[in-house]
Amino acid sequence: MKPTNPPIVAYFSAEYAIADDLPIYAGGLGVLAADIVLEAGSQNLPFFAVGLVYHEAFAGDDPDQRPIMERLVANGFEPASNEAGERILVHITVADREVALQGWVKSWGRTKLILLDARLDENDERDRAVSDHLYAKDQALELAQELCLGFGGVAMLEAMGVKPDMFHLNEGHTAFAGLALVLRHLKAHPKLNFAEAVAAVKPKLVGTKHTILPGAGVLLDWNSVEAQVGPTLASYGAVLDDLKAVAGTSKGDYSDTKLLIDLTRVASGVSKIHVAYERHDHVVSKLIPITNGVSRWRWTTAAWDGRPLEYDDAKFWAIHSENRRRLLEHVRQQTGTELNPDWLTVVWARRMTAYKRPELLVSDLDRLAKIAHHAQRPVQFVVAGQANPSDTVGIELMNRVIETARRPDLRANFAYLPHYNPVSAKFLVRGADLWLNTPIRGYEACGTSGMKASLNGALQFSTSDGWIDEVPKIRSIGWILYEDDPVESLYHTLQHDIAPLFYRRTYGIPHEWIVKMRANMKLITEDFTATRMLKDYYEKLYQVL
């Protein structure tokens, strides 16, 4: 339901997976941010999303060799301009330098996505690098990116004549937008001190925190921060100790996540269990739960024609079987592996990192092969995803999966799909029979990929984490991976519960399986869409005080 008299919202995020051919995102955070923008656009809300342009892909191969600017234009982005049609440039201070930024804008009615670009002739080479790679490895450059996003985003909104009622900071990488508002207020009201300026601005600042992992956000020593941010603070009449008061950790580091939490009036976590674990680890946490949701029209296959629950079982199964066939054809084109379009197809797709435990599936390869090659109930697996280039453990786990796909005894039943991007994701979530999710409980936060799969009828086999933990009748949509012995739970359940149900047929139709598929679709449509999530944002975060 569209909110009545909605406030004007400025939404800041470091990444947006807004188009299949724009690799300006790293993973689920960017996909979620894009779904929010698309949902706001579908409701024609005054919603202004702000991010950065990155001219080089985050990780992996980028098969599209066109320049990013060409792709931006092809996707409907235009340079931000004033009423006279002149390009808008804003300037911010980074260290001892002035950095120019232009904006690329795409509109969905009153909703706009504004991407800031530093690769301009006006900047020197080191400042143009702000727009090279998402999450730069160089600490000084990473801080420069956050300064450009935060301070540059606030300046660009002002230059475009946008006057937000509320600023939503999505993760710590965007916290400098809040600092920019505080410093602007401090400069406009010189009789106030820094703490009073924070208190004055806080009613307009809300946030979302996506993880409780200690490595989340940016942690830096204060000497590095002072070199990059000190001149900006001084230009507004503030000092480093002011920033330390709102961004300093108990260990003496700078934390952009702490800055986010200290500047915002209220902040949300991304599921109920995420907030529960956050409060366990941080007893003073003020996070409130707003469980993520997914864009229904973006992720549902057109083959369902918007009314899958109306079809009889025969037509329902025929449509899903065609979706599975399309997934396996995509796998064949990408990997050369030919899987069987009639076999139970299990998908594990997400970033390869230790807490997501991709190794569980390949822990006992002899047993896995036995399950895969069952004469009456064969099972095949599609695993997709890459590790962050700096995550050595994740890379090792990814290599274990790759070696499994190369084994002669599993080659016909196991495929590794390295290109886990929005194009592949659509095939995966639409064609999977079973969506496998294996994180350590309490670390997943939400798990929106499973929502997209269940939106298309995939059954869930997951740790009771994220959104799955909020489903009282989990058996209606699938199976739980038990933590006491997750490897045994995975193999035993696949072999003795899941595969028998999938192959239990009457005239070729698995009616009991389809009952669970329908339950998945109904559940996601009613409770876990971006429509519901955005409604929660307006009701629980965006209320203007």
URGIMO-V930840 format. One record per backbone hydrogen bond with DSSP energy under -0.5 kcal/mol. CO is the residue of the C=O (numbers start at 1). NH is the residue of the N-H. E is the energy in kcal/mol with one decimal. If there is no record, write none. Layout:
CO;NH;E  CO;NH;E
This chain:
3;6;-0.6  7;9;-0.6  8;165;-2.6  8;166;-1.8  9;11;-0.5  9;48;-3.4  10;12;-0.5  10;168;-3.3  11;50;-3.2  12;170;-2.3  16;18;-1.4  19;22;-1.6  21;23;-0.5  22;24;-2.3  23;58;-0.6  24;16;-1.2  27;30;-0.7  27;31;-1.8  28;32;-2.8  29;33;-2.2  30;17;-2.1  30;34;-2.1  31;35;-2.3  32;36;-2.2  33;37;-2.0  34;38;-2.7  35;39;-2.3  36;40;-2.7  37;41;-2.6  38;42;-2.0  39;43;-1.2  40;45;-2.1  41;44;-1.1  45;47;-2.0  46;9;-2.2  47;49;-0.6  47;112;-2.4  48;11;-2.6  49;114;-3.3  50;13;-2.3  51;116;-2.7  61;63;-0.6  63;65;-0.7  67;71;-1.8  68;72;-2.9  69;73;-2.1  70;74;-2.1  71;75;-1.5  72;77;-2.7  73;76;-1.8  78;105;-3.5  80;88;-2.7  82;85;-2.2  86;82;-2.3  88;103;-0.6  90;101;-2.6  92;94;-0.5  92;99;-3.2  94;97;-2.6  97;94;-2.6  97;99;-0.5  99;92;-2.3  101;90;-2.4  102;117;-2.7  103;80;-3.3  104;115;-3.0  105;78;-2.5  106;113;-2.5  108;111;-1.9  111;108;-3.3  112;49;-3.0  112;114;-0.5  113;106;-2.0  113;115;-0.5  114;51;-2.6  114;116;-0.5  115;104;-2.5  116;53;-3.0  117;102;-2.0  118;120;-2.3  120;123;-1.4  124;127;-0.6  124;128;-2.2  125;129;-1.3  127;130;-1.4  128;131;-1.6  129;132;-2.0  129;133;-0.6  131;55;-3.0  132;56;-2.4  138;142;-2.5  139;143;-2.4  140;144;-2.0  141;145;-2.4  142;146;-2.0  143;147;-2.5  144;148;-2.4  145;149;-2.6  146;150;-2.7  147;151;-1.8  147;152;-1.2  148;153;-0.5  149;153;-1.2  150;154;-2.0  151;155;-2.1  152;156;-2.6  153;157;-2.3  154;158;-1.9  155;159;-2.4  156;160;-1.9  157;162;-2.7  158;161;-1.5  162;164;-0.5  166;10;-2.8  166;168;-0.5  167;169;-0.6  167;206;-2.7  168;12;-3.0  168;170;-0.7  169;171;-1.0  169;208;-2.1  171;174;-1.8  172;175;-2.1  174;177;-2.1  174;178;-0.5  175;178;-0.8  175;179;-1.7  176;180;-2.6  177;181;-1.7  178;182;-2.1  179;183;-2.8  180;184;-2.2  181;185;-2.0  182;186;-2.3  183;187;-2.3  184;188;-2.0  185;189;-1.4  189;192;-2.3  193;197;-2.0  194;198;-2.4  195;199;-2.1  196;200;-1.8  197;201;-1.9  198;202;-2.4  199;203;-0.5  201;204;-2.5  202;205;-2.0  202;265;-0.8  204;167;-3.1  204;206;-0.5  205;265;-3.4  205;266;-0.7  206;169;-2.8  207;268;-2.4  208;171;-2.5  213;216;-1.9  218;256;-1.7  220;254;-3.6  221;225;-1.6  222;226;-2.9  223;227;-1.9  224;228;-1.4  225;229;-3.5  225;230;-0.6  226;230;-1.8  228;95;-2.7  229;233;-2.3  230;234;-2.6  231;235;-1.9  232;236;-0.8  233;236;-1.2  233;238;-2.8  234;237;-1.5  239;242;-1.0  239;243;-1.1  240;244;-2.4  241;245;-1.5  242;246;-0.6  243;246;-1.1  243;247;-1.8  244;248;-1.7  247;255;-2.4  249;252;-1.6  253;249;-2.6  254;220;-2.0  255;259;-1.8  256;260;-2.0  257;261;-2.3  258;262;-2.8  259;263;-1.7  260;264;-1.4  266;207;-1.7  267;288;-2.0  268;209;-2.7  269;290;-1.6  270;292;-1.9  271;275;-1.8  272;276;-2.0  273;277;-2.5  274;278;-2.2  275;279;-2.4  276;280;-1.5  277;281;-2.3  278;282;-2.9  282;285;-2.5  286;267;-0.5  288;269;-2.6  294;296;-0.6  294;530;-2.6  295;299;-1.7  296;300;-1.7  301;304;-1.5  302;305;-1.8  304;307;-2.0  307;310;-1.5  308;311;-1.3  312;316;-2.8  313;317;-2.7  314;318;-1.9  315;319;-2.3  316;320;-2.1  317;321;-2.6  318;322;-1.8  319;323;-1.9  320;324;-2.4  321;325;-2.2  322;326;-2.2  323;327;-2.0  324;328;-2.5  325;329;-2.0  326;330;-2.1  327;331;-2.4  328;332;-2.2  329;333;-2.4  330;334;-2.1  331;335;-2.6  331;336;-0.6  331;337;-0.5  332;336;-2.1  337;339;-0.8  340;343;-1.3  344;346;-0.6  344;380;-2.7  345;433;-1.9  345;434;-1.8  346;382;-2.8  347;436;-2.9  348;384;-2.6  351;353;-1.0  353;356;-1.2  353;357;-0.6  354;357;-1.4  355;440;-2.4  357;360;-1.4  358;361;-0.6  358;362;-0.5  360;363;-1.4  364;368;-2.4  365;369;-2.4  366;370;-1.9  367;371;-2.1  368;372;-2.7  369;373;-2.3  371;374;-1.1  372;379;-1.2  378;344;-1.1  380;346;-2.9  381;415;-2.5  382;348;-2.2  383;417;-3.2  384;350;-1.8  386;352;-2.0  388;391;-2.5  390;392;-1.0  391;395;-2.2  392;396;-1.9  393;397;-2.3  394;398;-2.5  395;399;-2.2  396;400;-1.5  397;401;-1.7  398;402;-2.3  399;403;-2.5  400;404;-1.7  401;405;-1.9  402;406;-0.8  403;406;-0.5  403;407;-0.6  404;407;-1.2  407;410;-1.6  407;411;-1.3  410;413;-1.9  410;414;-1.1  413;381;-3.0  415;383;-2.8  415;417;-0.5  416;418;-0.7  417;385;-1.4  418;420;-1.8  419;421;-1.4  421;425;-3.3  422;426;-1.7  423;427;-1.3  424;428;-2.7  425;429;-2.9  426;430;-1.4  427;431;-1.8  428;432;-1.6  433;459;-2.5  434;347;-2.7  434;436;-0.7  435;461;-2.4  437;463;-1.5  440;443;-2.1  444;446;-2.2  446;467;-2.0  447;450;-0.9  447;451;-0.7  448;452;-1.9  449;453;-2.0  450;454;-2.6  451;455;-2.2  452;456;-0.7  453;456;-1.0  453;458;-2.4  454;457;-1.5  459;435;-3.3  460;479;-3.0  461;437;-2.3  462;481;-2.4  463;465;-2.2  465;468;-1.2  465;469;-0.5  466;469;-0.9  467;470;-1.8  468;471;-1.7  470;472;-0.8  471;474;-0.6  472;474;-1.0  473;476;-2.1  474;477;-1.8  474;478;-1.3  477;460;-2.4  479;462;-2.0  480;482;-0.7  483;486;-0.6  485;489;-2.6  486;490;-2.4  487;491;-2.4  488;492;-2.7  489;493;-2.0  490;494;-2.1  491;495;-2.5  492;496;-2.9  493;497;-1.9  493;498;-2.8  494;499;-2.4  497;501;-1.4  498;502;-2.3  499;503;-2.0  501;504;-0.9  503;505;-1.0  506;509;-1.4  508;510;-0.5  509;506;-2.0  509;511;-1.6  510;514;-2.2  511;515;-1.7  512;516;-1.3  513;517;-2.0  514;518;-2.7  515;519;-1.8  516;520;-2.1  517;521;-2.3  518;522;-2.6  519;523;-2.2  520;524;-2.4  521;525;-2.4  522;526;-1.9  523;527;-2.4  524;528;-2.1  528;294;-1.6  529;533;-2.0  530;534;-2.8  531;535;-1.8  532;536;-2.3  533;537;-2.2  534;538;-2.3  535;539;-2.1  536;540;-3.0  536;541;-0.5  537;541;-2.3  537;542;-2.6
